[in-house]
Amino acid sequence: MSELTGWGTEVVIAVCPQCDWRYIVPEGKMPLRCPHCFAADLEPVTEGMEQLPYLRPPELAAPFTATKTVADERIEKFADGIPFAPRDLNPEALRSRVQPLYLPMWLVDGDVAATWEAEVGFNYNVVSHQERYSDGSGWATREVEETRIRWEPRVGQLERHYDNIVAPALEQHAAMEQALGVYALDNTQPYAADILERALVRLPDRAPEAAWADAVPAFQAAAGEECRQAAGADHIRQFRWSPTYTGQHWTLLLLPLYATYYLDDEGQPRPVLINGQSGRVYGVRRASMKRAQHTAMIILVVAAVLFFLSLVAGVAGLAVPPLIVIAGIGGMLALCVGLGAIIPIVRAWQFNRKPVETL
Ligand SMILES: [Zn+2]
């Protein structure tokens, strides 16, 4: 339990029985709906805490620079323009369920000593000539300039300190980053307990030891880029090195987002996520096939009524011949309206085939 100290207030761990996400919650705040899947209420975790990868409070938090007003506007845009939207997919419902949330991410600093080798590339321009024939003016010579790269091998040694290398604190880090975009890390603030009053905090499911393997390529990329700059080159490839890492220092950082949801045709919650910094929205926008089918049924009923009236006019036409013409027109109209019933279904179906987009 000692690991749960340092949060600045009394906290408990809560887990979602549906998606298994774990959160830090101020004591007395439950019950709460899981802001990741919205399919279940969170349950307090009372045992097995020593098996959780990391329970200490974060050092830093990126602030919610996208205000609630911005989030509201983005929600409006998200709900707009969906043909036959499910009844629950409306700005009011989405806005009323917004839950601010923080996701964890690791930053690691460290010293690296290494020998390295690579090929560095320098751009140079080549002028060549192209002969072209056209009917009007015959043969003409055109000067063409193209950029090529000259590659040279390089070796060297480096001894460097690198700051703020990003490493995932969540298994779903890559998926979340794809959904929400990359966060800017230039105005982070020290963690303070009042953060917990405003938002739920997701616990890391990866400790530094597990996240280290993902940080290594980022160290290598940073080193490769530096070697390119040191060589004054435009490109670098085949960068190989034998690094020795020392003095790693890990910082846990929180990233802000808003989460909300709507219920689809089947009554299942569909989460909608909004980046708390950029306002970027991620969520599945789906038309309701039920509503499309309902509209199609109404159109079919109208067509059937028209057809029936035309039939009556047709029978009456046996006695009053001009009515035959009206019956004919009515019959055609009924056919057209009836065929039109397919339109709502096709529109909803086409919309639902579109890939998930970020707004
Ligand atoms: Zn959940």
Residues whose N, C-alpha, C, O or C-beta is under 5 A from the ligand:
A	BS01	ZN	C16 Q18 C19 D20 C34 H36 C37 F38
